[in-house]
Amino acid sequence: MGEHVQDDEGRRQGGGARGPAGRHGGRRRRGGRRRGEGRGQPRQGLGRGRREPARGRVPAGGLPGQARRRGGQARDGRLRRRGRRRLDRPAEGPRARAARDGRRRPPALRLRRLAEGAYRVDRHQRTSDPDVYAVGDCATIWSNALRAETYIALATSAVRSGIVEGHNVGGTPLEAIGVQGSNAISVFGLNLVSTGLSVRAAEQAGLDVAWSDFADLQRPGFMRENAEVKIRIVYEKGSRRVVGAQLASTTDVSMAIHMFSLAIEEGVSIDKLKLLDIFFLPHFNQPYNYITMCALGAE
């Protein structure tokens, strides 16, 4: 009886069925865990709330000081497989990586631009990098009215810059001749056409200009179909060269603006227009044409 009672006490104190418990403190299973300890009970050295991992495996987050691979397995070193980035180094942008690796920056970051952001080009549409061309609304253009490089976003200018660039890239040298910024619009039947600079634009550009205004009928007064035409010619005071012209009418007078565009390109003075040879026929115009009359009124 006594031996049976002692054996029961040994079992209650943590001993196994074989051998006394008090003398050996209970036998251990393979893996170092005593019989009676729970699988998820914390052990010394793992920290509060940490569970002992199964033998041969690590938690999904990895042990302290170890990196984590996809699938939860640890690997030595500090590189993470996904992204190949060092865990102790912050993320880098493309410029920082290029500077660290010694690579050249993209050409677009080194091209010269105007304050408005347009790429500066020469008469062949070449940028500051001779291997890079720029055309269209992203590039500068030469203004014959200002006689300087500027930015004019017009479809006609963009098309011409593409022609120049295409010839030069293809091996046929071709230089741009500049533009005047000719444009037109029709608002509720009122046709407005313009080329070069207005008075306000010329003054903002620092030009000392004067202007001459004139208004008359398009055809002689006895013609049934008729319309009033208003015209302004803008010219420099010193050189008297034409730098701009604007016309307005309910009839189509747009073709006249092409003559003024050529006059600005060639640097024609307003005095050259006073007696310009313009044909006359009552169905089209008056014997004293509004173009010559406006030029004659210039101071």
Buried (B, 14 or more C-beta within 10 A) or exposed (E): EEEEEEBEEBEEEBBBEEEEBEEEEBBEEEEEBEEEBEEEEEEEEEEEEEEBEEEEEBBEEBEEEBBBEEEEEBEEEEEBEEEEEEEEEEEEEEEEEBEEEEEEEEEEEEBEBEEEEBBBBBEBBBBBBEEBBBBBBBBBBBBBBBEEBBBBEBEEBBEBBBEBBBBBEEEEEBEBEBBBBBBBEEEEEEBBBBBBBBBEBBEEBEBEBBBBEBBBBBBBEEEEEBEEBBBBBBBBEEEBBBBBBBBBBBBEBBEBBEBBBEBBBEEBBBBBBBEEEBEEEEEEBBEEBBBBBBBBEBE
